[in-house]
Amino acid sequence: MNPKNNPPTMQEIAKRLGVSLSTVSRALKNHPRISEKTKQEVLKIAKEIEYEPNQLALSLLNKRINAIGVVVPQIKYHLYASAISGIEKAANEAGFNIMICQTNELFEREVSIVKELIASRVAGLIVSVASESRDFAHLEQVLRKGIPLVLFNRDCEQLKVPKVVIDNYTAAFQATEKLIESGCENIAFLAGPPQVQISNKRLTGYKSALRKHHLQIDYDLIIHCEFSQENAANATLKLLRSRQQPDAILAFSDQMAIGAMLSVKEAGLKIPEDISIIGFNNEPVDLLLEPKLSSVDQPGFEMGQIATQLLLNQLEENYEELNPPKKVLATKLVVRESLRF
């Protein structure tokens, strides 16, 4: 045991094992690129000499803390809750913690959060942009500072960084086609805010399905609204008063679909006899509704894991990627009672 006035150091561990200081540091953080044998040898010596890591010194030495910043619009959204679980699992396996922040869909809050995470010297950022965000200078600043950045779920074509998204076009196309095959002809689309790129991709998929089956695109049946049950409920009331009442509604999210269901029921109409409804996210609450809600299932957990791996790849020495990867994941339509058969 070393005397108290001469505490053990990582340098001593490195010297005894004949390895570099960076190898010892990574082994102590359970880094995936360090072999299990080396990790065990480092831990054995650390225990023998009673080494206690100085986390503050390590963060200053590496100019970062051993954590990944995760920024999402709303933690309560099922997709983001699932993605965060995937991020946390992958990050912890690589020896990182995560710092979770939510923007509540507000641009100014997103800017403030990103600045605070930069100041905290996080190892990298995994972000799903807020619906209000149109200017991405704050994320460009992340890149200028050399901080790894990955976007997930919500795409942002202005930023050339690794991304993980679902195939929004195909998901909406298949959902719309399922409604058509069930006999629906006047299909409405409750879209998200027009600046949200994935909403526009779903809108394009919806239109393509209508064209494929030679159905007219009625723009009175397309309404953009904010992500809430209340906004969706009000939009649905507007749809029900339109000159051509819809016989089906495809909603951007399950929460919006639930808002639509409430308004349809208040109008004295039956689901799915009068109006079929499909949402996105496949939230657990869908099974508790009457009728049970059909929904597009998105692989949130997998999305989080892949996003984390893309970030970890950027932390590797000599990492260079001229064409940042974009991972596009498939979805699955879960048919339940809200869709006529």
Buried (B, 14 or more C-beta within 10 A) or exposed (E): EEEEEEEBBBEBBBEBBEBEBBBBBBBBBBBEEBEEEBBEBBBEBBEEBEBEBEEEEBBEEBEBBBBBBBBBBBEEBBBBBBBBBBBBBBBEEBBBEBBBBBBEBBBEBBBBBBEEBBEEBBBBBBBBBBBBBEEBEBBBBBBEEEBBBBBBBBBBEEBEBBBBBBBBBBBBBBBBBBBBEBEBBBBBBBBBBEEBBBBBBBBBBBBBBBEEEEBEEBEEBBBBBBBBBEBBBBBBBEBBEBEEBBBBBBBBBBBBBBBBBBBBEEBEBEBBEBBBBBBBBBBEEBEEBEBBBBBBBBBBBBBBBBBBBBBBBBBEEEEEEEEBEBBEBEBEBBBBBBBBE
